[in-house]
Amino acid sequence: MTEEAFAELLRANGARVFIVGGWVRDALRHVRPHDKDYMVSGIAEADFQQLFPAAQKVGHGFPVYLVSIDGSLSEVAFARKEKKEGRGYRGFRVSYDPSVTVEEDLYRRDTTMNSMALELPGKQLIDPYHGAQDVADKVIRAVSHHFTEDPVRALRAARQAAEFGFSITEETIRYMNACRAELQHEPQERIVAELRRALQSPRPSVFFRALEQADILAVTFPELSLLIGKTQPPEYHPEGDAWQHTMQVVDRAAERTPNIAARFAALVHDIGKGTTPKEMEPHHYGHELRGLEQLASWNRRVTLPKDWLRAGRFLIEQHMRAPLLERPGKIAALLLLVDKQRPVLSLADFNAVIEADHQSLPDYLVHGEALLAAMHGVSGKDAPSGLAGRAVGQWLAERQTAVLVKALAAVRARA
Ligand SMILES: Nc1ccn([C@@H]2O[C@H](COP(=O)(O)OP(=O)(O)OP(=O)(O)O)[C@@H](O)[C@H]2O)c(=O)n1
């Protein structure tokens, strides 16, 4: 059914119909809006079911229906009021009778930019909390103290700041801080989902810095929060401590690769510096090993996506040595090892993180694909017939190194 027919049918039965949430916000931001969510008020659930017998009921604790509108299945919710009664995002008493108004529904939402509606059919903007002005000013502002009723809103606000390049008001930062205690009991999947979206954003550091500003980094990402104040030799790190460095590296990685596992690897590459003994600072000898331990402990607390873990481990192990190799045998071995990380991590992804960290890239990584192609021209099948077992492996490694030396010399001659 068309949107027009859907709205007309409801209006003919005394209801009001609205487009709500992120679609309205994104339309005002002039970016391509995502899925449309609808809301209806002034109609009882039973009457709605009679009008749309094919609509599938979904939703936890309150009715949401899936209706096919303009060719896609859209969510249609009833205007509702919520009263927090228990812990977590499900601890609500909800009322959604036909008397609940659109303004009441918008009031229970997180931020002003997400609390606007367009009434159908004319798409008149309903904006009781001045979200349009905040979108124009690029400001994230909690609608009310109800913000704290769902603690994940603290992460949503930080993540949307990173996605949209918006700033967060002081008062909202305080509400984010007020979510601190409850955040410790949130399902980790919701936190990882927000982390994923933050890593997808153009500047992930905005997300982590907002959490730090609200003093909730230590409860959401304790391994990262340990990096704060960890000193580093200023001649190598004029940007400051291990936290400032990590924030720069994750942003530079986001400029260089869309691969989320690689961006995660950039985030955790120096995570071992968080547990460097105080007396060793500003040096961090052995931080690769401590980094693997920290990542493992993060993964015990939260099951991290397997590809993130694999990329994270690999970069923790390789980020110090990879750009500093001189011996051809080591360069050949590294390139072949990087090659084995596909499809989790391509050579380009690996290079993106190394360059984000060191702000330069050695020629053997810049031309790594060509060097690999040359090395792949040699196969164990070409080994002399007298060789077997490990001797074939050794012969292959030697041949591949010889090929690499030639190919690298050609690359360097052209430079
Ligand atoms: N914790 C939450 C989640 C959602 N919402 C409200 O529900 C709407 C729809 O939520 P959702 O689709 O999850 O997010 P969007 O804001 O539409 O967009 P995004 O994809 O950026 O999360 C939001 O706009 C907001 O009004 C809320 O108040 N609190």
The ligand as a Tripos MOL2 file, in Angstrom:
@<TRIPOS>MOLECULE
LIG
   29    30     1     0     0
SMALL
NO_CHARGES

@<TRIPOS>ATOM
      1 N1         17.6270    4.3340   23.2160 N.pl3     1 LIG1
      2 C1         16.7920    4.9470   22.4070 C.ar      1 LIG1
      3 C2         16.6400    4.4860   21.0740 C.ar      1 LIG1
      4 C3         15.7640    5.1390   20.2440 C.ar      1 LIG1
      5 N2         15.0330    6.1940   20.6980 N.ar      1 LIG1
      6 C4         14.0400    6.8540   19.8280 C.3       1 LIG1
      7 O1         13.6120    5.9600   18.8250 O.3       1 LIG1
      8 C5         13.9270    6.4610   17.5250 C.3       1 LIG1
      9 C6         14.2870    5.3400   16.5830 C.3       1 LIG1
     10 O2         15.3690    4.6180   17.0860 O.3       1 LIG1
     11 P1         16.4710    3.9430   16.1630 P.3       1 LIG1
     12 O3         15.8850    3.5250   14.8680 O.co2     1 LIG1
     13 O4         17.2070    2.9670   16.9950 O.co2     1 LIG1
     14 O5         17.5220    5.1050   15.9110 O.3       1 LIG1
     15 P2         17.5040    6.3780   14.9910 P.3       1 LIG1
     16 O6         17.6670    7.5880   15.8670 O.co2     1 LIG1
     17 O7         16.3470    6.3620   14.0710 O.co2     1 LIG1
     18 O8         18.7770    6.2950   14.1030 O.3       1 LIG1
     19 P3         20.1570    5.6150   14.2450 P.3       1 LIG1
     20 O9         20.1810    4.6950   13.1150 O.co2     1 LIG1
     21 O10        21.1280    6.7320   14.1370 O.co2     1 LIG1
     22 O11        20.2880    4.9270   15.5820 O.co2     1 LIG1
     23 C7         15.0260    7.4650   17.7870 C.3       1 LIG1
     24 O12        15.1290    8.4480   16.7640 O.3       1 LIG1
     25 C8         14.5910    8.0740   19.0940 C.3       1 LIG1
     26 O13        13.5210    8.9580   18.9050 O.3       1 LIG1
     27 C9         15.1890    6.6400   22.0170 C.ar      1 LIG1
     28 O14        14.5460    7.6060   22.4120 O.2       1 LIG1
     29 N3         16.0650    6.0000   22.8380 N.ar      1 LIG1
@<TRIPOS>BOND
     1     1     2 1
     2     2     3 ar
     3     2    29 ar
     4     3     4 ar
     5     4     5 ar
     6     5     6 1
     7     5    27 ar
     8     6     7 1
     9     6    25 1
    10     7     8 1
    11     8     9 1
    12     8    23 1
    13     9    10 1
    14    10    11 1
    15    11    12 2
    16    11    13 1
    17    11    14 1
    18    14    15 1
    19    15    16 2
    20    15    17 1
    21    15    18 1
    22    18    19 1
    23    19    20 2
    24    19    21 1
    25    19    22 1
    26    23    24 1
    27    23    25 1
    28    25    26 1
    29    27    28 2
    30    27    29 ar
@<TRIPOS>SUBSTRUCTURE
     1 LIG1         1 GROUP 0 **** ****
